[in-house]
Amino acid sequence: MIAFLSNINIEPIKGFFEEETYFGGFNQYALELIDEKSRLHSKEITKVILFIDGEEFLRDLICEQLPNENILKEANERIIELLAMIKQYISKKGDVCFLINNIVLPVHSVTFNLKNRAIDFLDIEISMNKKIKEAAKSIHDLLILDWEMIVKSIGFNNLHDDKFWYLGRIKLNNKAFAAIAENYQNLVSAYQGKTKKVLVLDLDNTLWGGVIGEEGPNGIQLSEEGQGKIYREFQAVIKLLKQMGALLCINSKNNENDLETVLSSHPMMILKSDDFLVKKINWNDKAQNMKELAQELNLGLDSFVFIDDNPVERENIQKSLPEVVVPEFPKDISTLKSWFFESVIYKYFGKIYLGEEDLNKTDQYKTKLKRDSFSIGLTMNKFIKSLEIKLKIHHNPTEYIQRIAQLTQKTNQFNFTAKRYSEAQIRKFIEDDKVQVFGLDYEDKFGKEGLIGVAILKINQEKREAEMDTLLLSCRTIGKDVEYVFLGEILKKAQTYNILKIKFEFIETGKNEVAKTFYAQVKGKDEWEDLESLLIKSLEKTKINKIDIL
């Protein structure tokens, strides 16, 4: 259930949410936050949106006084006090995603053109939002609903309705409620790790104007003028998205030689050949190409977003591969960049954090492809041995909390339960003596993959039993028997707690067939397995006969 708190009436927003909703009392958000008997503190509340109208938040300060240092100081103190309440609420409640909007003050002011005032309303707004941003960095599970961006994009007057404010304290209109609901959905999807991984692009009339087979490399529209500039700026945004961790691929019906010339040497191309992880440039059915991309990258089709200007090709992918996201391409090409932000990036590629794993994503997958290519012609034993695998097991690693949470949210194929955990939940596990958290670091002669595995073991020392709450591995290292070694090391650690029996939790999701196969190989017939027998079985299964545990 989602709870709404506000200092204005926002109950009409209910119609824009499919989830069950709870509305706190009008302007009673502070009381709701501190009163542990309020419904806001109940287990049924899993998400909270606190919408603060800037004018009402500071009404007694700004409506009868010109902006000054004292108002700035008081405004900062109020927002700091509110953020402290939120921090306390999140800490006590736990298992809650809390959203607060950044503050926007009214655009109309009698000081609109004064140049000799030391403080204006914009200074107050900026200062308060800086406090909110700082708090969101330090408070786990606190997210910023970007009301400022919405106002800049749509316009203050287009989002507010003075008539309904005076009639029923409803300051915002339906356009505002719809924008808040969309921003909320995008933000929560990013928070829950539901972002897509691969952006697949057509080329002709998608990355540039015109058809290269007809106009030649020098005839396409790609420049710093006119329509050519539209495509060039579009490419620049895609390049930035790649730097955020999105994997880029090509799926185009074309002659490969013609396109490689453009990708490698066209002076106006921002995206180069090396930016694309895999290129399917041929005359084959694009749906078949997409299947091959998924197979080569070892990713589910639901990780893909496909951009193509051709409605026939879009329909083909939608019908053949419904798991793939296929956005409508804009009819007005001048809106290409703004469309890409609003309809693709914000919806499917949003991130709450940007880590080293994201920055190196393309290189990591290129390494995977090299590794897979190296395996051709080798027996599995020789392949695994020749990789010179080095593993490092991290036990309750506080420095990897963010990465561990990210893996629980994104890993599907080798994931026993698909339980999705936030950073705050992982931190609680690590701090709990009855829970042991393990991270697996992978490296071989092709390069470092970083933290690619997670196990969460719940210990009952009185009964000398343990339950495997979570066991997962990144798809990039599946098939190298690393899973058997990882399980073996966890079982060895469990023995140090005098554990005799262990129970695996396994939840079939439709996406974790790889984990299901592994589960069947190591699992016995009983619900509770003898730990020592299970350890022997897991070590016998692995083909790795030389491995460094660091």
C-alpha positions as CSV (number, residue, x, y, z in Angstrom):
1,M,0.0,0.0,0.0
2,I,1.2,3.5,-0.8
3,A,0.6,6.4,1.6
4,F,0.3,10.0,0.6
5,L,1.1,12.9,2.9
6,S,0.9,16.6,2.0
7,N,0.3,20.1,3.2
8,I,-2.2,20.6,0.4
9,N,-5.1,18.4,-0.8
10,I,-3.8,15.8,-3.2
11,E,-6.5,13.2,-2.9
12,P,-7.5,13.4,-6.6
13,I,-4.2,11.8,-7.4
14,K,-5.7,8.5,-6.2
15,G,-7.2,8.0,-9.7
16,F,-3.7,7.9,-11.2
17,F,-2.5,5.0,-9.1
18,E,-3.4,1.3,-9.4
19,E,-2.0,0.5,-5.9
20,E,-4.2,0.6,-2.8
21,T,-3.8,4.1,-1.2
22,Y,-3.9,5.7,2.2
23,F,-4.1,9.5,2.7
24,G,-2.9,11.1,5.9
25,G,-4.8,14.0,7.4
26,F,-4.6,17.4,5.6
27,N,-1.3,19.1,6.6
28,Q,-0.8,16.4,9.3
29,Y,2.4,14.9,7.8
30,A,4.6,15.7,10.8
31,L,2.1,14.1,13.2
32,E,1.8,11.0,11.0
33,L,5.6,10.7,10.8
34,I,6.2,10.8,14.6
35,D,3.1,9.1,15.9
36,E,3.9,5.4,15.9
37,K,0.2,4.5,16.4
38,S,-0.7,6.1,13.0
39,R,-1.5,3.9,10.1
40,L,1.7,5.2,8.4
41,H,3.7,2.9,10.7
42,S,1.7,-0.2,9.9
43,K,3.2,-3.1,7.9
44,E,0.8,-2.6,5.1
45,I,2.5,0.7,4.1
46,T,5.4,-0.1,1.8
47,K,5.8,3.2,0.0
48,V,5.2,6.8,1.1
49,I,5.0,10.0,-1.0
50,L,5.3,13.2,0.9
51,F,4.4,16.1,-1.3
52,I,5.4,19.5,0.1
53,D,4.0,22.6,-1.6
54,G,6.7,25.2,-1.1
55,E,4.4,28.2,-0.8
56,E,2.3,26.6,2.0
57,F,5.5,25.3,3.7
58,L,6.7,28.9,4.1
59,R,3.5,30.8,3.9
60,D,3.9,32.6,7.2
61,L,7.4,33.7,6.2
62,I,7.1,34.7,2.5
63,C,3.6,36.1,2.0
64,E,4.0,39.3,3.9
65,Q,7.8,39.8,3.9
66,L,10.4,40.3,1.2
67,P,13.0,37.5,1.1
68,N,15.9,38.0,3.5
69,E,18.6,36.2,5.5
70,N,16.2,35.4,8.4
71,I,13.7,33.7,6.1
72,L,16.5,31.7,4.4
73,K,17.7,30.6,7.8
74,E,14.2,29.6,9.0
75,A,13.4,27.8,5.7
76,N,16.6,25.7,6.1
77,E,15.8,24.9,9.7
78,R,12.3,23.8,8.8
79,I,13.4,21.5,6.0
80,I,16.2,20.0,8.2
81,E,13.7,19.3,11.0
82,L,11.4,17.6,8.5
83,L,14.2,15.5,7.1
84,A,15.1,14.4,10.6
85,M,11.5,13.2,11.1
86,I,11.7,11.3,7.9
87,K,15.0,9.7,8.8
88,Q,13.6,8.6,12.2
89,Y,10.5,7.2,10.5
90,I,12.4,5.2,8.0
91,S,14.8,3.9,10.7
92,K,11.9,2.7,12.9
93,K,9.6,1.5,10.2
94,G,12.0,-0.3,7.9
95,D,11.1,-1.9,4.6
96,V,9.7,1.3,3.2
97,C,10.4,3.4,0.1
98,F,10.0,7.0,1.0
99,L,9.7,9.8,-1.7
100,I,9.8,13.5,-1.0
101,N,9.6,16.1,-3.8
102,N,12.1,18.9,-4.2
103,I,10.7,22.3,-3.4
104,V,9.4,24.8,-5.9
105,L,8.4,28.3,-4.8
106,P,5.8,30.3,-6.7
107,V,7.1,31.9,-10.0
108,H,5.3,35.2,-9.3
109,S,7.1,37.6,-7.0
110,V,7.1,41.4,-6.4
111,T,10.9,41.2,-6.5
112,F,11.0,39.7,-10.0
113,N,13.4,42.2,-11.5
114,L,15.3,43.6,-8.5
115,K,19.1,43.3,-8.8
116,N,20.1,44.8,-5.5
117,R,18.6,42.2,-3.1
118,A,21.0,39.9,-1.4
119,I,18.4,37.1,-1.1
120,D,15.6,36.2,-3.4
121,F,13.1,33.3,-3.5
122,L,15.3,31.3,-5.8
123,D,18.1,31.4,-3.3
124,I,15.7,30.0,-0.7
125,E,14.5,27.3,-3.1
126,I,18.0,26.2,-4.0
127,S,19.2,26.1,-0.4
128,M,16.3,23.9,0.7
129,N,16.7,21.5,-2.2
130,K,20.4,21.2,-1.4
131,K,19.4,20.0,2.0
132,I,17.0,17.5,0.5
133,K,19.6,16.2,-1.9
134,E,22.2,15.8,0.9
135,A,19.7,13.9,3.0
136,A,18.8,11.5,0.1
137,K,22.5,10.6,-0.3
138,S,22.8,9.6,3.4
139,I,19.3,8.2,4.2
140,H,18.8,4.8,2.7
141,D,15.4,4.4,1.0
142,L,14.8,8.1,0.7
143,L,14.2,9.2,-2.9
144,I,13.6,12.6,-4.5
145,L,10.5,13.0,-6.6
146,D,11.7,15.5,-9.1
147,W,8.9,18.1,-9.0
148,E,11.4,20.8,-10.0
149,M,12.0,19.0,-13.3
150,I,8.3,18.5,-13.9
151,V,7.6,22.2,-13.4
152,K,10.5,23.2,-15.7
153,S,9.3,20.8,-18.4
154,I,5.5,21.5,-18.3
155,G,5.3,24.9,-16.7
156,F,4.2,26.2,-13.3
157,N,0.9,27.7,-14.5
158,N,0.1,24.6,-16.5
159,L,0.2,22.4,-13.4
160,H,-1.7,24.6,-10.9
161,D,-5.3,25.6,-10.6
162,D,-6.2,28.6,-8.5
163,K,-9.9,28.1,-8.6
164,F,-9.8,24.6,-7.0
165,W,-7.3,25.8,-4.5
166,Y,-9.7,28.3,-3.0
167,L,-12.7,25.9,-3.3
168,G,-11.1,22.8,-1.8
169,R,-7.4,23.4,-1.1
170,I,-6.6,21.4,-4.3
171,K,-3.7,23.4,-5.7
172,L,-2.6,21.0,-8.5
173,N,-4.6,19.9,-11.6
174,N,-4.8,16.5,-13.3
175,K,-1.8,17.2,-15.5
176,A,0.3,17.6,-12.4
177,F,-1.1,14.5,-10.8
178,A,-0.4,12.5,-13.9
179,A,3.2,13.8,-14.1
180,I,3.8,13.0,-10.4
181,A,2.4,9.4,-10.9
182,E,4.6,8.9,-13.9
183,N,7.7,10.3,-12.2
184,Y,6.9,8.1,-9.2
185,Q,6.6,4.9,-11.3
186,N,9.9,5.6,-13.1
187,L,11.7,6.3,-9.8
188,V,10.4,3.3,-8.0
189,S,11.2,1.0,-11.0
190,A,14.8,2.3,-10.8
191,Y,14.8,1.8,-7.0
192,Q,13.6,-1.8,-7.4
193,G,16.2,-2.5,-10.1
194,K,13.6,-3.0,-12.9
195,T,15.7,-1.2,-15.4
196,K,16.5,-2.6,-18.8
197,K,20.0,-3.6,-19.8
198,V,20.3,-3.5,-23.6
199,L,19.4,-0.7,-26.1
200,V,19.1,-2.2,-29.6
201,L,19.2,0.3,-32.4
202,D,18.2,0.4,-36.1
203,L,20.4,2.6,-38.2
204,D,18.8,4.2,-41.4
205,N,16.4,7.0,-40.4
206,T,17.1,6.1,-36.7
207,L,20.7,7.1,-36.0
208,W,20.9,9.2,-39.1
209,G,18.6,10.5,-41.7
210,G,18.3,8.7,-45.0
211,V,19.1,5.2,-46.3
212,I,22.8,4.6,-46.7
213,G,22.3,2.0,-49.4
214,E,20.6,4.6,-51.6
215,E,22.5,7.8,-50.6
216,G,25.9,6.4,-49.7
217,P,28.0,7.3,-46.6
218,N,28.4,10.9,-47.6
219,G,24.7,11.4,-48.4
220,I,23.1,10.6,-45.1
221,Q,21.8,13.4,-42.8
222,L,24.2,13.7,-40.0
223,S,25.7,17.1,-39.3
224,E,25.7,20.3,-37.2
225,E,22.9,21.8,-39.3
226,G,19.1,21.1,-39.9
227,Q,17.9,17.5,-39.6
228,G,21.4,16.2,-39.5
229,K,21.9,18.0,-36.1
230,I,18.8,16.2,-34.7
231,Y,20.3,12.8,-35.3
232,R,23.7,13.9,-34.0
233,E,22.3,15.2,-30.8
234,F,20.3,12.0,-30.5
235,Q,23.5,10.0,-30.8
236,A,25.1,12.2,-28.1
237,V,22.4,11.2,-25.6
238,I,22.8,7.5,-26.5
239,K,26.5,7.8,-25.9
240,L,25.8,9.2,-22.4
241,L,23.4,6.4,-21.7
242,K,26.1,3.9,-22.6
243,Q,28.4,5.6,-20.0
244,M,25.6,5.0,-17.5
245,G,25.9,1.3,-18.1
246,A,23.4,0.6,-20.9
247,L,24.6,-2.0,-23.4
248,L,24.3,-0.9,-27.1
249,C,23.6,-3.3,-30.0
250,I,22.7,-2.9,-33.6
251,N,19.9,-4.8,-35.4
252,S,19.7,-3.5,-39.0
253,K,18.9,-4.7,-42.5
254,N,21.9,-3.5,-44.4
255,N,25.2,-4.3,-46.1
256,E,27.7,-4.7,-43.3
257,N,30.6,-3.2,-45.3
258,D,28.7,0.1,-46.0
259,L,27.8,0.5,-42.4
260,E,31.2,-0.2,-41.0
261,T,32.5,2.6,-43.1
262,V,30.1,5.0,-41.5
263,L,30.5,3.7,-38.0
264,S,34.3,3.8,-38.2
265,S,35.1,6.9,-40.2
266,H,32.1,9.3,-40.7
267,P,33.3,12.6,-39.2
268,M,29.8,13.4,-37.8
269,M,29.2,10.1,-36.1
270,I,29.3,10.4,-32.3
271,L,28.7,6.7,-31.8
272,K,31.5,4.6,-33.1
273,S,31.8,1.0,-34.0
274,D,33.4,0.2,-30.7
275,D,30.5,1.6,-28.7
276,F,28.3,-1.3,-29.9
277,L,28.7,-4.6,-28.1
278,V,27.2,-6.8,-30.8
279,K,26.2,-5.8,-34.3
280,K,23.6,-7.7,-36.3
281,I,23.9,-6.1,-39.7
282,N,22.4,-8.5,-42.3
283,W,19.2,-9.1,-44.3
284,N,17.8,-11.6,-41.8
285,D,14.5,-11.3,-39.9
286,K,15.1,-8.8,-37.1
287,A,13.2,-11.0,-34.6
288,Q,15.7,-13.8,-35.2
289,N,18.6,-11.3,-34.9
290,M,17.1,-10.3,-31.5
291,K,17.0,-13.9,-30.3
292,E,20.6,-14.3,-31.3
293,L,21.6,-11.1,-29.4
294,A,19.9,-12.5,-26.3
295,Q,21.6,-15.8,-26.6
296,E,25.1,-14.3,-27.2
297,L,24.8,-11.9,-24.2
298,N,23.1,-14.6,-22.1
299,L,20.3,-12.2,-21.2
300,G,16.5,-12.5,-21.2
301,L,14.6,-10.8,-23.9
302,D,12.8,-8.8,-21.2
303,S,16.2,-6.9,-20.8
304,F,15.9,-5.4,-24.3
305,V,14.5,-2.1,-25.7
306,F,14.4,-1.9,-29.5
307,I,14.4,1.5,-31.3
308,D,13.4,1.4,-35.0
309,D,11.7,4.1,-37.2
310,N,10.0,1.4,-39.3
311,P,6.5,0.6,-38.0
312,V,6.5,-2.8,-39.8
313,E,9.7,-3.9,-38.1
314,R,8.4,-2.6,-34.7
315,E,5.2,-4.6,-35.1
316,N,7.2,-7.7,-36.1
317,I,9.2,-7.6,-32.9
318,Q,6.2,-6.8,-30.8
319,K,4.3,-9.8,-32.1
320,S,7.2,-12.2,-32.3
321,L,8.9,-11.2,-29.1
322,P,6.4,-9.6,-26.7
323,E,9.0,-9.5,-23.9
324,V,11.0,-6.9,-25.8
325,V,10.0,-3.2,-25.2
326,V,9.4,-1.5,-28.5
327,P,8.5,2.2,-28.0
328,E,6.7,4.1,-30.7
329,F,9.1,6.2,-32.8
330,P,8.2,9.9,-32.9
331,K,6.4,11.1,-36.0
332,D,8.0,14.6,-35.7
333,I,11.7,13.9,-35.9
334,S,12.5,17.3,-34.3
335,T,11.2,15.8,-31.0
336,L,13.6,12.9,-31.2
337,K,15.8,13.9,-28.3
338,S,13.1,14.9,-25.9
339,W,11.1,11.8,-26.8
340,F,14.1,9.6,-26.1
341,F,14.4,11.1,-22.6
342,E,10.8,10.9,-21.7
343,S,9.7,7.7,-23.4
344,V,12.8,5.6,-23.1
345,I,15.5,6.7,-20.6
346,Y,13.2,7.8,-17.8
347,K,10.9,4.8,-18.2
348,Y,13.4,2.0,-18.8
349,F,17.0,3.0,-18.0
350,G,16.6,5.0,-14.8
351,K,19.2,4.5,-12.0
352,I,19.3,5.5,-8.4
353,Y,23.1,4.9,-8.0
354,L,25.9,4.8,-10.5
355,G,28.7,2.5,-9.5
356,E,31.9,1.1,-11.0
357,E,30.0,-1.9,-12.2
358,D,27.8,0.4,-14.4
359,L,30.7,2.5,-15.7
360,N,32.5,-0.7,-16.9
361,K,29.5,-2.6,-18.1
362,T,30.3,-2.6,-21.8
363,D,33.9,-3.6,-21.2
364,Q,32.8,-6.5,-18.9
365,Y,30.5,-7.9,-21.6
366,K,33.1,-7.5,-24.2
367,T,35.4,-9.6,-21.9
368,K,32.6,-12.2,-21.6
369,L,32.3,-12.5,-25.4
370,K,36.1,-13.0,-25.7
371,R,35.9,-15.6,-23.0
372,D,33.1,-17.4,-24.7
373,S,34.9,-17.3,-28.0
374,F,38.0,-18.7,-26.4
375,S,36.0,-21.8,-25.2
376,I,35.3,-22.9,-28.8
377,G,37.1,-26.2,-29.5
378,L,38.0,-26.9,-25.9
379,T,36.6,-29.4,-23.6
380,M,34.8,-27.9,-20.6
381,N,37.6,-29.2,-18.3
382,K,40.4,-27.6,-20.4
383,F,38.4,-24.4,-20.8
384,I,37.8,-23.9,-17.1
385,K,41.3,-24.8,-16.2
386,S,42.8,-22.5,-18.8
387,L,40.8,-19.5,-17.5
388,E,43.0,-19.3,-14.4
389,I,40.0,-18.4,-12.2
390,K,40.5,-16.5,-9.0
391,L,37.7,-16.1,-6.5
392,K,37.4,-14.0,-3.4
393,I,34.7,-14.6,-0.9
394,H,33.6,-11.6,1.1
395,H,31.9,-12.2,4.4
396,N,29.4,-9.6,5.7
397,P,31.1,-6.9,3.5
398,T,29.7,-3.5,4.4
399,E,31.7,-1.9,1.5
400,Y,29.6,-3.9,-1.0
401,I,26.1,-3.2,0.4
402,Q,25.1,-1.2,-2.7
403,R,26.4,-3.8,-5.1
404,I,24.8,-6.7,-3.2
405,A,21.4,-4.9,-3.2
406,Q,21.8,-4.2,-6.9
407,L,22.5,-7.9,-7.7
408,T,19.4,-9.0,-5.8
409,Q,17.3,-6.6,-7.7
410,K,18.6,-7.4,-11.2
411,T,19.7,-11.0,-11.3
412,N,17.1,-13.4,-12.7
413,Q,18.6,-16.5,-14.4
414,F,20.7,-17.9,-11.6
415,N,18.6,-16.7,-8.6
416,F,17.1,-19.2,-6.2
417,T,14.3,-17.0,-4.9
418,A,14.4,-13.7,-6.8
419,K,13.9,-11.9,-3.5
420,R,14.6,-8.2,-4.1
421,Y,16.4,-6.4,-1.2
422,S,17.1,-2.7,-0.7
423,E,20.4,-1.4,0.7
424,A,18.8,-0.9,4.1
425,Q,17.6,-4.5,4.2
426,I,21.1,-5.8,3.3
427,R,22.6,-3.6,5.9
428,K,20.2,-5.1,8.5
429,F,21.2,-8.6,7.5
430,I,24.9,-7.8,7.9
431,E,24.3,-6.3,11.3
432,D,22.2,-9.3,12.4
433,D,24.2,-12.1,14.2
434,K,21.6,-14.7,13.0
435,V,22.2,-13.8,9.3
436,Q,25.4,-14.2,7.3
437,V,25.9,-12.4,4.0
438,F,28.5,-13.5,1.4
439,G,29.7,-11.8,-1.8
440,L,31.7,-13.5,-4.5
441,D,34.4,-11.7,-6.5
442,Y,35.4,-13.1,-9.8
443,E,38.6,-12.7,-11.9
444,D,40.3,-14.7,-14.6
445,K,43.0,-14.1,-17.2
446,F,40.6,-12.1,-19.4
447,G,39.9,-9.6,-16.6
448,K,38.1,-8.7,-13.4
449,E,34.3,-9.1,-13.2
450,G,33.9,-7.7,-9.7
451,L,31.3,-8.8,-7.3
452,I,29.1,-11.3,-9.2
453,G,27.6,-13.6,-6.5
454,V,25.5,-13.2,-3.4
455,A,24.4,-15.7,-0.7
456,I,22.3,-14.9,2.4
457,L,22.4,-17.6,5.1
458,K,20.0,-17.6,8.1
459,I,21.6,-19.3,11.1
460,N,19.8,-21.1,14.0
461,Q,22.6,-22.2,16.2
462,E,20.3,-23.6,18.9
463,K,18.9,-26.1,16.4
464,R,22.2,-26.3,14.5
465,E,20.3,-25.5,11.3
466,A,20.7,-22.9,8.5
467,E,18.4,-21.7,5.7
468,M,19.7,-20.4,2.4
469,D,17.5,-17.3,1.9
470,T,19.3,-16.1,-1.2
471,L,21.7,-17.7,-3.7
472,L,22.5,-15.9,-6.9
473,L,25.2,-15.4,-9.6
474,S,25.5,-13.0,-12.4
475,C,24.8,-14.5,-15.8
476,R,28.3,-13.5,-17.0
477,T,30.0,-16.3,-15.0
478,I,27.4,-19.0,-15.3
479,G,28.7,-22.3,-16.8
480,K,32.2,-22.2,-15.3
481,D,31.4,-24.2,-12.2
482,V,31.9,-21.2,-10.0
483,E,28.5,-21.8,-8.5
484,Y,29.7,-25.2,-7.0
485,V,32.8,-23.6,-5.5
486,F,30.8,-20.7,-4.1
487,L,28.3,-23.0,-2.5
488,G,31.1,-25.2,-1.1
489,E,32.8,-22.2,0.5
490,I,29.5,-21.1,2.1
491,L,28.9,-24.6,3.5
492,K,32.4,-24.7,4.9
493,K,31.7,-21.4,6.7
494,A,28.4,-22.8,8.0
495,Q,30.3,-25.6,9.6
496,T,32.2,-23.1,11.7
497,Y,28.9,-22.3,13.3
498,N,28.4,-26.0,14.2
499,I,25.6,-26.3,11.6
500,L,24.5,-29.9,10.8
501,K,21.6,-29.3,8.5
502,I,20.7,-26.8,5.8
503,K,17.5,-26.0,3.9
504,F,17.3,-24.3,0.5
505,E,14.5,-22.0,-0.4
506,F,13.7,-22.2,-4.1
507,I,11.0,-20.2,-5.8
508,E,10.4,-20.9,-9.5
509,T,9.9,-17.6,-11.4
510,G,9.8,-18.7,-15.0
511,K,13.2,-16.9,-15.6
512,N,15.4,-18.9,-13.3
513,E,15.7,-22.2,-15.2
514,V,19.5,-22.2,-14.8
515,A,19.2,-21.9,-11.0
516,K,16.6,-24.7,-11.1
517,T,19.0,-27.0,-12.9
518,F,21.7,-26.4,-10.4
519,Y,19.2,-26.8,-7.5
520,A,18.3,-30.2,-8.8
521,Q,21.9,-31.3,-9.1
522,V,22.9,-30.5,-5.5
523,K,19.6,-31.0,-3.7
524,G,18.7,-34.3,-2.1
525,K,15.3,-35.7,-1.5
526,D,14.8,-34.3,2.0
527,E,13.7,-30.8,2.9
528,W,16.6,-30.5,5.4
529,E,19.9,-31.7,4.0
530,D,22.9,-33.1,5.9
531,L,25.4,-30.3,5.5
532,E,28.5,-32.4,5.2
533,S,27.0,-34.7,2.5
534,L,25.8,-31.6,0.6
535,L,29.3,-30.2,0.8
536,I,30.9,-33.3,-0.6
537,K,28.3,-33.4,-3.4
538,S,28.9,-29.8,-4.4
539,L,32.7,-30.2,-4.5
540,E,32.4,-33.4,-6.6
541,K,30.3,-31.6,-9.2
542,T,32.8,-29.0,-10.1
543,K,35.2,-29.4,-12.9
544,I,37.5,-26.7,-11.5
545,N,40.7,-28.5,-10.4
546,K,42.8,-25.5,-9.9
547,I,41.4,-22.4,-8.4
548,D,42.7,-19.6,-6.2
549,I,40.5,-18.6,-3.3
550,L,41.9,-15.3,-2.2
